[in-house]
């Protein structure tokens, strides 16, 4: 299972990440990927602006 990172956590490595699920349990249909640098904070979901769990794309 892929390691998940929550909105607000710092990225352990640089790379492309995508939303796996929303923290509040709502379904999502956001297949946007983001580029993030090591040490940057994971943002909210780009489509819903809700806190999300991110996985490596």
DRENVEXZA-22015 format. One record per atom (N, C-alpha, C): residue number from 1; residue in one letter; x negated, z, y negated. Coordinates in steps of 0.2 Angstrom, whole numbers. Layout:
# residues N
    i  aa     xx     zz     yy
  NUM   A      X      Z      Y
...
***
This chain:
# residues 57
    i  aa     xx     zz     yy
    1   X     -4      0      6
    1   X      0      0      0
    1   X     -4      0     -6
    2   X     -2     -4    -11
    2   X     -6     -5    -17
    2   X     -6      2    -21
    3   X    -12      3    -25
    3   X    -12      9    -29
    3   X     -7      8    -35
    4   X     -3     13    -37
    4   X      1     12    -43
    4   X     -1     16    -49
    5   X      0     13    -54
    5   X     -2     17    -61
    5   X      4     17    -65
    6   X      5     23    -68
    6   X     11     24    -73
    6   X      9     22    -80
    7   X     14     20    -83
    7   X     14     19    -91
    7   X     11     25    -94
    8   X      6     24    -98
    8   X      2     30   -101
    8   X     -4     32    -98
    9   X     -5     30    -91
    9   X    -11     32    -88
    9   X    -17     27    -90
   10   X    -23     29    -89
   10   X    -28     24    -91
   10   X    -30     20    -85
   11   X    -32     13    -86
   11   X    -33      9    -81
   11   X    -40     11    -78
   12   X    -41     11    -71
   12   X    -47     13    -68
   12   X    -52      7    -68
   13   X    -49      1    -69
   13   X    -53     -5    -69
   13   X    -50    -11    -73
   14   X    -54    -15    -75
   14   X    -51    -21    -79
   14   X    -48    -26    -74
   15   X    -43    -30    -76
   15   X    -40    -35    -72
   15   X    -33    -36    -74
   16   X    -29    -40    -70
   16   X    -22    -42    -71
   16   X    -18    -37    -67
   17   X    -13    -35    -70
   17   X     -8    -30    -67
   17   X     -1    -33    -69
   18   X      4    -31    -64
   18   X     11    -32    -65
   18   X     15    -26    -64
   19   X     21    -26    -66
   19   X     26    -21    -65
   19   X     28    -21    -58
   20   X     28    -15    -55
   20   X     30    -14    -48
   20   X     37    -12    -48
   21   X     38     -7    -52
   21   X     45     -4    -52
   21   X     45      0    -59
   22   X     51      2    -61
   22   X     52      6    -67
   22   X     52     14    -65
   23   X     50     18    -69
   23   X     49     25    -67
   23   X     56     28    -67
   24   X     61     26    -71
   24   X     68     29    -70
   24   X     72     26    -64
   25   X     69     22    -60
   25   X     72     19    -54
   25   X     77     13    -55
   26   X     78     11    -61
   26   X     82      5    -62
   26   X     78     -1    -59
   27   X     82     -6    -57
   27   X     79    -12    -55
   27   X     76    -16    -61
   28   X     71    -20    -59
   28   X     68    -24    -64
   28   X     67    -31    -62
   29   X     67    -36    -66
   29   X     65    -42    -64
   29   X     60    -45    -69
   30   X     55    -41    -70
   30   X     49    -43    -74
   30   X     43    -45    -70
   31   X     42    -51    -70
   31   X     36    -53    -66
   31   X     30    -55    -71
   32   X     31    -52    -77
   32   X     25    -53    -82
   32   X     19    -50    -79
   33   X     13    -53    -80
   33   X      7    -50    -79
   33   X      3    -49    -85
   34   X     -1    -44    -85
   34   X     -4    -42    -91
   34   X    -12    -41    -90
   35   X    -16    -43    -94
   35   X    -23    -42    -94
   35   X    -25    -35    -97
   36   X    -28    -31    -93
   36   X    -30    -24    -96
   36   X    -37    -22    -95
   37   X    -40    -19   -100
   37   X    -47    -17    -99
   37   X    -48    -10    -96
   38   X    -53     -9    -93
   38   X    -54     -2    -90
   38   X    -54      3    -96
   39   X    -50      8    -95
   39   X    -49     13   -100
   39   X    -43     13   -105
   40   X    -40      7   -105
   40   X    -34      6   -109
   40   X    -28      9   -105
   41   X    -23     11   -109
   41   X    -17     14   -107
   41   X    -13      8   -104
   42   X     -9     10    -99
   42   X     -4      5    -96
   42   X      2      6   -101
   43   X      5      0   -103
   43   X     10      0   -108
   43   X     17      1   -104
   44   X     22      1   -108
   44   X     29      1   -105
   44   X     30     -6   -102
   45   X     35     -7    -98
   45   X     37    -14    -96
   45   X     39    -18   -102
   46   X     36    -24   -102
   46   X     37    -29   -107
   46   X     44    -31   -108
   47   X     48    -31   -103
   47   X     55    -34   -103
   47   X     60    -28   -105
   48   X     59    -22   -102
   48   X     64    -17   -104
   48   X     61    -12   -108
   49   X     55    -12   -110
   49   X     52     -7   -114
   49   X     52      0   -111
   50   X     54      1   -104
   50   X     54      7   -101
   50   X     48      9    -98
   51   X     46     15    -96
   51   X     40     17    -92
   51   X     40     14    -86
   52   X     35     11    -83
   52   X     34      7    -77
   52   X     28     10    -73
   53   X     29      8    -67
   53   X     23      8    -62
   53   X     20      1    -62
   54   X     13      1    -62
   54   X     10     -5    -62
   54   X      5     -6    -56
   55   X      5    -12    -54
   55   X      0    -13    -48
   55   X     -4    -19    -50
   56   X    -10    -19    -46
   56   X    -15    -25    -47
   56   X    -11    -31    -45
   57   X    -11    -36    -49
   57   X     -8    -43    -48
   57   X    -12    -47    -43
***
